[in-house]
Amino acid sequence: MVNLTIPPQKYAVTKHIERNDEIKNSYEILHKWIQKNGHVRLISNWHIEIFNNFNDVDQLEIELYDTIQ
C-alpha cells in the first residue's frame, strides 16, 4: 500500500455511471462545463477518480474530480 497526500485544491466534479469505456464522454461534459463557467483546468495538478461501484461492469460508478482554478 502507498500513502499519498494531495494538497487542498479546487475541483469541478461529476459522476460517471456507465461502462468504463464511456468515461471519455463524461470527461468531455465536465471539461465543457468548466469552460462554460469561466474556470481554468489545472492540467499539471492532481486529478482524482473515486470508484464507488465495481459490481456491474456496464454501470460503474466513478466520481471524477478535475482540478480547476
Order of alpha helices (4+ residues) and beta strands (2+ residues): beta-alpha-beta-beta
